[in-house]
Amino acid sequence: MEKRGFREALTAQGVHAGQRVVFVDELRVGLIGQVRRRWTVRGVRLCQRVERSYKWRYLQVAVDPLSGEIWWRWSERLGKEAAVAALSEWRALGVAVVVWDNAGSHRARAVREVGVELVYLPAYWSELNPVERVFCAVRRCVEGVVYGSLEAKLAAVAGALEGLREGMVRLVGWDWIREALEGLPCD
């Protein structure tokens, strides 16, 4: 599947106009911090503090590229249980179709039985998943800071996600996605 074959892939799965289609992905958020580039006076070495604690949570994000709505939830582990919980929660909010990667936990029988249409992205297609842009924006906001506790960093991530709500359509509503979703056949 590629950009121009996306609509055909959705149609082959039985997706039609009027169904809410969201893109989903997961991100591990932990205290092993990333060192960000910083400007300094030439010849002066910059020392940055980093955290070295092996604690993390997984952030599951769903984005509707047409409306710009975003939903997220935290989980202790990634696996079929976390995927079923997320899909069940989002299904109750009106999500009918989920587009995500080919992770093994996404293909489990329990996940397929939730009642949401699943469309799988081919390998190495992650850069065309609009949720990756959300993750890049979140990383820009939260990395390079020492938080001291995992809860503080999770709160910073939640704050960054809230701050992104306003411009979400511009961030994830790419033209080729809009054209594919708006060009789906009716019932």
PyMOL commands that set and color helices and strands:
alter all, ss='L'
color gray80, all
select helices_A, chain A and resi 3-12+80-92+104-107+109-112+126-128+130-142+150-172+175-182
alter helices_A, ss='H'
color red, helices_A
select strands_A, chain A and resi 21-30+56-63+70-75+97-100+117-120
alter strands_A, ss='S'
color yellow, strands_A
deselect
rebuild
show_as cartoon
